[in-house]
């Protein structure tokens, strides 16, 4: 219950499975005004994550026949803010002028570092100190982590950025869940996972029946649990039902920075080295070493384009012993040097901004 009892009430509801208490909370809430939720929109934020969070609230208001929720759009001083798809929204307030609010979500996506200011981080710390529950969608957890507001909490974010986040904040407990709620911090993978998060909050505050009705209005067949998978099952992504091959690739993905020897992988999955090679060639069209190299260089490209890590740091994070070895492999795979990839990513960001984003 964000408005009535602030952070303590939210913790109680999120931690409790006692349906009777939730019904009593609902009864007490009838006389209260709509719950305020602020969305801090960083330039190039994810529109699908934002809409997936807001639309369940809108539909809950309509089905309840009264305003259960009220939301406002906040920026770091911008009058309008553009999403990564080029659409622009008009801000309701500036962050430094925002009054007390029970819950605020940081909505981000690409290039979040560029738009994270020291004043923004200071303001978020101030809000947390005064009892605001802070949430983050998609890459928003980077902002909360930069503000030192996620220490000791379990965190999740979009799977594409999870490896980068783990490199930058190795002390934080990062999960692959759809969303996490941990002591006045709410983090979410973004995309349509924001819909499941909001349905979960609606159920906790106003009951399962309303959440199910909202889900049906959204043509959302089921409300996914927190621990549902973010990504498609590995077997489906690989297009194979061979369990040994799937386990082999999973081992590779788990050991990017300290690659396993092929014989070690073969021993783990219970096949000979020759059999392992046949599995990869027949199902994936390349040898185990080539596939492993593909995974390492893909991770390298993510780190180059999403962080300011040096080429040497990226090389070490991807299992290469030197920047030179990584650069040679990267150029052979992508046709240009690592530094070129970083420069191209910066140019793309500037073009997006010139085209009306940011």
Protein Blocks (a to p, Z undefined) as FASTA:
>chain_A
ZZlnommlmmmmmmpccfklmmmmmmmmmmpccddddddddehiafklmmmmmmmmmmmm
mmnopafbdcddddehiabdcdfkopacddfbdfklpccdfbdcddddehklmmmcfklm
mmmmmmmmnopacddehjlmmmmmmnopmgoiacdddfklmmmmmmmmmmbccdfbfbdc
eehiacdebjjllmmmmmmmmmmmnojklmmmmmmmnopabacdfklcfbdcfklmnopa
bfklmmmmmmmmmmmmlccdfklmmmmnopafklmmmmmmmmnopafklmmmmmmmmmmm
mmmmmmccdfklmmmmnopabfklmmmmmmmmnopafklmmmmmmmmmmmmmmnopZZ
